[in-house]
Amino acid sequence: MRWNDLTLRTQVMSIVLISWAIVGVFSVVTDLVQIRNSRAEEIQNRGDAFLAQVVSTLAHIPPESRAEAALGFFPAEWSVRVGTQDAATALVNGRQRPNMADWLAARLEHRGIAVAELSVAETVIDARHDQSALLHLFKSHAGEPLDAESIDAFLVSVFSVRLKDDEEWLNCYLLMQNKSIAPLVVVGSIDSLVALVLLCTLAFLIQKVMRPLSAMAVNAELIGRGEEVGPLIETGAIDIRHTIIAFNRMEARIVLALEYKTTLLRSLGHDLKGPIARMHDAIEKLEPTASKEQLLNRLDTLSEIVNSVTDLNRKTHHDGDLARLDLRSLIEALVEEQVDAGRDVTYTIEQSAIVKGRHNALTRVLRNLLENAVKYGGRTNVTLTRVDNMAAIHIDDEGPGIPAEQLETAFEPFQRLGAEGPGSGLGLAIVRTIVVDQGGTVSLENRAGGGLRASVFLPIDKHN
């Protein structure tokens, strides 16, 4: 589905939702980066202060006494072990911190402590399952076990230092509570709840704003079908009210113009029929001559034009009430009517369809197209199918077709496909007017295999 096929409410809510999601993700990522950087800075600063004390103290103690000295005077969150292995590098599932190690080594060198190697790593220990490992490493000054039961996980940072001309490693362990992302999840949940409330509020407001515009669309469709509708209620924001006022004025002008046109054409037909009848009677009294027959034929043509104009005015609007129509039944009845008249007409129902329209008007449309096809094309077939959400009626004949440049102009009033023969040139104009009046379209096209196709497309009833 394309973006422009969505409703305004869906478009606005989608923009707000996508924007909120982008901002939310950016906020969470920013918080996570901030937490990580803050934690790294804290570890680095605490490591710098502690190593300065530990290394400078143990460096002056004989190697054989360092292990015992390391156990005696350090706080509970720190633990120092002396060994022959680089514990930081050997840390299982540990994250190495080479940049921090280089910075700390430079700091110790600045304090006059000659460092041969220094490495830093960190890992997370699950206090619920690895509590024995924690208690082995970390004890309080009084020798009491560290309270690890109230905390789920700890972050252990390992600082391993080897002094110059020394084979032993001073492995220092820093214990910190691992900061959970649960607060971020809670904050994110609250933000999501707030966003949901805002979206619901926005949807309600948009629906309220769109309601008058939707009513305008419905009224415009009804006016286009020639139905009488009253003025819309002036409601909504000031700009919406101005739009409704302008729409109501336009509607009033359209109704007035249609009434004027109806009155004019009705009067025109009435006023012309009398003089034509009197002229016809006067010519009938003349002696039979070729001129008399020519005059009578021209009067008959003029009378037919007047009758067609009257029909155009009378039958294109309100020619029957709107109702649900079964096109299959309508086509079957019209084809049977043509067959009974001795014409070669068949039909094919590929897909049935029910539309909402005026029975008399649609009957006039299909009968007119059928009679034209039989008159100019001989054998005719009617096909009923569906194209997307439209019912499609194709009337195919086997005649010569019409020039391509006349396919569109054929629907203009008083346009005749042939100069000879009877006809007012209003038949197809009436057809198009009726079809458009009921929300559809009609077209002509020459068939590839010869002949003409007249196609009528009508909206399928939504309850079909």
C-alpha positions in Angstrom: 0.0 0.0 0.0 1.3 3.4 -1.0 1.7 6.3 1.5 -0.9 8.4 -0.3 -3.5 5.6 0.0 -3.5 5.9 3.8 -5.9 8.1 5.6 -4.7 11.4 7.2 -5.2 9.9 10.7 -3.1 6.9 9.8 -0.4 9.0 8.3 -0.2 11.4 11.3 -0.2 8.5 13.8 2.5 6.7 11.8 4.7 9.8 11.7 4.3 10.3 15.5 4.9 6.6 16.2 8.0 6.3 14.1 9.4 9.6 15.5 8.7 8.4 19.1 10.4 5.0 18.3 13.5 6.8 16.9 13.7 9.1 19.8 13.2 6.3 22.3 15.9 4.1 20.7 18.3 7.0 20.6 17.6 7.8 24.2 18.2 4.2 25.4 21.4 3.9 23.4 22.6 7.3 24.8 21.8 6.2 28.3 23.6 2.9 27.8 26.7 4.6 26.4 26.6 7.1 29.3 26.4 4.2 31.9 29.3 2.4 30.2 31.5 5.4 30.1 30.7 6.4 33.6 31.4 2.9 34.9 34.7 2.8 32.9 35.7 6.2 34.4 34.9 5.0 37.9 36.9 1.8 37.5 39.9 3.7 36.0 39.9 6.3 38.8 39.5 3.7 41.6 42.1 1.5 40.0 44.6 4.4 39.7 44.2 5.4 43.4 44.4 1.8 44.7 47.3 0.7 42.5 49.3 3.7 43.6 48.9 2.5 47.2 49.2 -1.2 46.7 52.1 -1.4 44.2 54.1 1.2 46.1 53.6 -0.7 49.3 54.2 -4.2 48.1 57.2 -3.2 45.9 59.2 -2.6 49.2 58.2 -6.0 50.7 60.3 -9.0 50.0 58.6 -11.3 47.4 58.2 -14.2 49.9 56.2 -12.0 52.2 54.0 -10.2 49.7 51.2 -12.8 49.6 50.6 -12.6 53.3 50.9 -8.9 53.4 48.3 -8.6 50.6 45.6 -10.2 52.7 45.9 -7.9 55.7 44.9 -4.3 55.1 42.7 -3.8 52.0 39.0 -3.0 52.0 36.3 -5.5 51.3 35.7 -4.4 47.7 39.3 -5.0 46.9 41.3 -8.2 47.0 45.0 -8.7 46.1 46.6 -12.0 45.2 50.2 -12.6 44.4 51.1 -15.3 41.9 53.0 -16.3 38.9 50.1 -15.8 36.4 48.6 -12.7 34.7 45.1 -13.1 36.1 43.6 -10.3 33.9 44.8 -11.8 30.6 43.7 -15.3 31.8 40.3 -14.2 33.0 37.5 -16.4 31.5 34.9 -14.5 29.5 36.8 -11.3 30.5 36.7 -8.1 28.5 40.2 -6.7 28.0 40.9 -3.0 28.6 44.2 -2.2 26.9 43.7 1.5 26.7 43.0 1.7 30.5 46.0 -0.5 31.1 48.3 1.8 29.2 46.9 4.8 31.0 47.4 3.2 34.5 50.9 2.1 33.5 51.8 5.6 32.6 50.4 6.9 35.9 52.5 4.4 37.9 55.6 5.4 35.9 54.9 9.0 36.6 54.9 8.1 40.4 58.3 6.5 40.0 57.1 2.9 40.0 58.9 0.9 37.3 56.3 -1.4 35.7 57.2 -4.2 33.3 53.7 -5.2 32.3 50.1 -4.2 33.3 46.8 -5.6 32.0 43.2 -4.8 32.9 40.1 -7.0 32.3 36.6 -7.1 33.7 33.8 -9.7 33.9 30.3 -10.0 35.4 29.8 -12.7 38.1 26.4 -14.0 39.0 26.2 -13.7 42.7 23.4 -16.3 42.9 25.4 -19.1 41.3 29.0 -18.0 41.8 28.8 -16.8 45.4 31.6 -19.2 46.6 34.0 -17.6 44.1 33.1 -14.1 45.4 33.5 -15.1 49.1 36.8 -16.7 48.4 38.2 -13.5 46.9 36.5 -10.8 49.0 36.2 -10.6 52.8 35.7 -7.7 55.2 38.4 -6.3 57.5 37.0 -8.3 60.4 37.1 -11.5 58.3 33.3 -11.6 57.9 32.0 -12.8 54.5 30.9 -10.2 52.0 27.2 -9.7 51.8 26.4 -10.9 48.3 22.9 -12.2 48.9 21.1 -8.9 48.3 22.8 -8.3 44.9 22.2 -10.4 41.8 25.4 -9.7 39.9 28.8 -8.1 40.5 31.3 -6.5 38.1 34.8 -7.7 38.9 37.7 -5.7 37.4 41.1 -7.3 37.5 44.3 -5.3 37.5 47.5 -7.4 36.9 50.8 -5.7 37.5 54.4 -7.1 37.1 57.3 -4.9 38.3 60.6 -4.7 36.5 63.1 -7.3 37.4 60.3 -9.3 39.2 58.7 -12.6 38.1 55.6 -12.3 40.3 52.3 -10.7 39.4 50.3 -8.5 41.7 46.7 -9.4 40.8 44.2 -6.8 42.2 40.5 -7.5 42.1 37.9 -4.7 42.4 34.3 -5.7 43.2 31.5 -3.4 42.1 27.7 -3.8 41.9 26.8 -4.4 38.3 24.5 -1.6 37.2 21.3 -3.1 35.8 19.4 -1.7 32.8 16.2 -2.4 34.7 15.7 1.3 35.4 16.0 2.1 31.7 13.4 -0.6 31.0 11.1 1.0 33.6 11.7 4.5 32.2 11.1 3.1 28.7 7.9 1.4 29.8 6.6 4.6 31.3 7.6 6.5 28.1 5.7 3.8 26.0 2.6 4.2 28.2 2.8 8.0 27.8 3.3 7.6 24.1 0.3 5.3 23.9 -1.9 7.8 25.8 -0.7 10.6 23.4 -1.4 8.4 20.4 -5.0 7.6 21.5 -5.5 11.3 22.3 -4.2 12.3 18.9 -6.3 9.7 17.2 -9.4 11.1 18.9 -8.5 14.7 18.0 -7.8 13.8 14.3 -11.1 11.8 14.1 -12.9 14.9 15.5 -11.2 17.1 13.0 -11.8 14.7 10.1 -15.5 14.1 10.8 -16.7 17.3 9.1 -14.4 16.7 6.2 -15.7 13.2 5.8 -19.3 14.6 5.9 -18.3 17.0 3.1 -17.0 14.1 1.0 -20.2 12.2 1.5 -22.3 15.2 0.5 -20.2 15.9 -2.5 -20.8 12.4 -3.8 -24.5 12.7 -3.2 -24.7 16.0 -5.0 -22.7 14.5 -7.9 -25.4 11.9 -8.1 -28.2 14.5 -8.2 -29.5 13.8 -4.8 -30.8 16.5 -2.5 -28.8 17.1 0.6 -29.1 19.8 3.2 -26.3 22.2 4.3 -23.6 20.8 6.6 -23.5 21.9 10.3 -20.8 24.5 10.8 -18.6 22.8 13.4 -14.9 22.3 14.2 -12.0 24.7 14.3 -12.3 28.1 12.6 -10.6 27.1 9.4 -12.8 23.9 9.2 -15.9 26.1 9.7 -14.8 28.4 7.0 -14.4 25.4 4.7 -17.8 24.1 5.5 -19.4 27.6 4.9 -17.7 27.8 1.5 -18.9 24.2 0.7 -22.5 25.0 1.7 -22.4 28.1 -0.5 -21.1 26.1 -3.4 -23.7 23.4 -2.8 -26.5 26.1 -2.9 -25.1 27.5 -6.2 -24.9 24.0 -7.7 -28.5 23.2 -6.7 -29.7 26.6 -8.1 -27.9 26.0 -11.4 -29.3 22.5 -11.7 -32.8 23.7 -11.0 -32.3 26.5 -13.6 -31.1 24.0 -16.2 -34.0 21.6 -15.5 -36.5 24.4 -15.8 -34.9 25.8 -19.0 -34.8 22.4 -20.8 -38.4 21.6 -19.6 -39.6 24.9 -20.9 -37.6 24.5 -24.1 -39.1 21.1 -24.9 -42.6 22.4 -24.1 -42.3 25.6 -26.1 -40.9 23.8 -29.2 -43.3 20.9 -29.4 -46.3 23.1 -30.1 -44.8 25.0 -33.1 -43.4 21.8 -34.5 -46.7 20.1 -34.3 -48.5 23.0 -36.0 -45.8 23.1 -38.7 -46.3 19.4 -39.2 -50.0 19.8 -39.6 -49.6 22.6 -42.1 -47.2 20.7 -44.2 -49.5 17.6 -44.2 -52.2 19.8 -45.9 -49.9 20.5 -48.9 -50.0 18.6 -52.1 -47.7 15.5 -52.2 -44.4 16.5 -53.5 -40.7 15.7 -53.0 -40.3 18.9 -51.1 -43.1 18.0 -48.8 -41.5 14.7 -47.9 -38.2 16.4 -47.3 -39.8 18.9 -45.0 -41.6 16.2 -43.0 -38.4 14.2 -42.6 -36.6 17.3 -41.3 -39.4 18.1 -38.9 -39.3 14.5 -37.6 -35.6 14.9 -37.0 -36.1 18.1 -35.2 -38.9 16.6 -33.1 -36.6 13.7 -32.2 -33.9 16.1 -31.1 -36.4 18.0 -28.9 -37.6 14.7 -27.4 -34.0 13.6 -26.8 -33.2 16.9 -25.0 -36.2 16.4 -22.9 -35.1 12.9 -22.1 -31.6 14.1 -21.3 -33.1 16.4 -18.7 -35.7 14.0 -17.3 -33.8 10.7 -17.3 -30.3 11.6 -16.3 -31.4 12.6 -12.8 -33.7 10.9 -10.3 -34.7 8.3 -12.9 -35.8 5.8 -10.2 -34.7 5.4 -6.6 -31.3 4.2 -5.6 -31.3 0.5 -4.8 -29.1 -2.6 -4.8 -29.2 -4.0 -8.3 -28.1 -7.5 -9.4 -26.3 -6.9 -12.7 -26.6 -10.5 -13.7 -30.4 -10.4 -13.6 -30.4 -7.1 -15.4 -28.2 -8.3 -18.2 -30.1 -11.6 -18.6 -33.4 -9.7 -18.9 -32.0 -7.2 -21.5 -30.4 -10.0 -23.6 -33.6 -12.0 -23.6 -35.4 -8.9 -24.8 -33.0 -8.6 -27.7 -33.2 -12.3 -28.5 -37.0 -12.1 -28.6 -36.7 -9.3 -31.1 -34.7 -11.7 -33.4 -31.2 -10.3 -32.7 -28.0 -12.3 -32.3 -27.0 -11.4 -28.7 -25.4 -13.6 -26.1 -24.0 -13.1 -22.6 -21.2 -14.4 -20.4 -21.2 -14.1 -16.6 -17.6 -14.4 -15.4 -18.3 -12.9 -12.0 -21.6 -11.7 -10.6 -21.8 -8.3 -9.0 -24.3 -6.2 -7.1 -24.2 -2.4 -7.4 -26.1 0.5 -5.9 -27.9 2.5 -8.6 -31.1 3.5 -10.3 -32.8 0.6 -12.1 -34.5 2.6 -14.8 -31.4 4.6 -15.6 -29.0 1.7 -15.8 -31.5 -0.2 -17.9 -31.6 2.7 -20.3 -27.7 2.7 -20.4 -27.3 -1.0 -21.2 -30.2 -1.0 -23.7 -28.8 1.9 -25.6 -25.4 0.3 -25.8 -26.9 -3.0 -26.8 -29.0 -1.5 -29.6 -26.0 0.5 -30.9 -23.9 -2.7 -31.0 -26.6 -4.7 -32.8 -27.3 -1.8 -35.2 -23.7 -1.2 -36.3 -22.0 -4.5 -35.3 -24.4 -7.3 -35.8 -23.6 -10.2 -33.5 -23.1 -9.0 -29.9 -21.8 -10.5 -26.7 -22.2 -9.1 -23.2 -19.7 -10.0 -20.5 -20.0 -9.3 -16.8 -16.9 -9.5 -14.6 -15.0 -7.6 -11.9 -12.0 -5.4 -12.0 -10.7 -4.6 -8.5 -13.6 -3.1 -6.7 -15.6 -2.3 -9.8 -18.2 -4.3 -11.7 -17.2 -4.3 -15.4 -19.8 -4.8 -18.2 -18.2 -5.3 -21.7 -20.5 -5.1 -24.8 -18.5 -6.5 -27.8 -19.8 -6.4 -31.4 -18.3 -7.6 -34.7 -18.8 -4.4 -36.7 -16.2 -2.2 -38.3 -15.5 -0.2 -35.2 -15.0 3.6 -35.2 -12.0 5.8 -35.9 -9.7 6.2 -32.9 -10.1 10.0 -32.9 -13.9 9.6 -32.4 -13.7 7.2 -29.4 -13.9 10.0 -26.9 -15.8 12.6 -28.9 -18.6 10.1 -29.4 -19.9 10.9 -25.9 -20.3 14.6 -26.6 -23.8 15.9 -27.1 -25.1 16.0 -30.7 -22.1 14.0 -32.0 -23.2 11.4 -34.5 -20.9 8.6 -35.7 -22.5 8.8 -39.1 -23.9 11.7 -41.0 -26.7 9.7 -42.6 -29.6 8.0 -40.8 -31.8 8.9 -37.9 -30.6 9.9 -34.5 -30.1 13.0 -32.5 -26.5 12.3 -31.3 -27.6 12.4 -27.6 -27.7 8.7 -26.9 -24.1 8.2 -25.8 -24.1 11.6 -24.0 -27.1 10.4 -21.9 -25.3 7.1 -21.3 -22.2 8.8 -19.9 -24.2 11.2 -17.8 -26.1 8.4 -16.2 -23.0 6.3 -15.5 -21.0 9.1 -14.1 -24.0 10.2 -12.0 -23.9 6.8 -10.4 -20.2 6.8 -9.7 -19.0 4.9 -12.7 -17.2 5.3 -16.0 -17.9 4.3 -19.6 -15.5 4.0 -22.5 -15.2 2.8 -26.1 -12.3 0.9 -27.7 -11.7 -0.9 -30.9 -11.1 -4.6 -30.4 -7.8 -6.2 -31.6 -9.7 -8.8 -33.6 -12.2 -6.3 -35.1 -15.3 -4.8 -33.8 -16.1 -2.3 -31.0 -16.1 -2.8 -27.2 -18.2 -0.6 -25.0 -17.2 -0.9 -21.3 -19.2 0.3 -18.3 -17.6 0.3 -14.8 -19.7 0.7 -11.7 -18.7 0.6 -8.0 -19.6 -2.7 -6.4 -21.9 -2.3 -3.4 -19.8 -2.5 -0.2 -22.3 -5.1 1.2 -21.9 -7.3 -1.8 
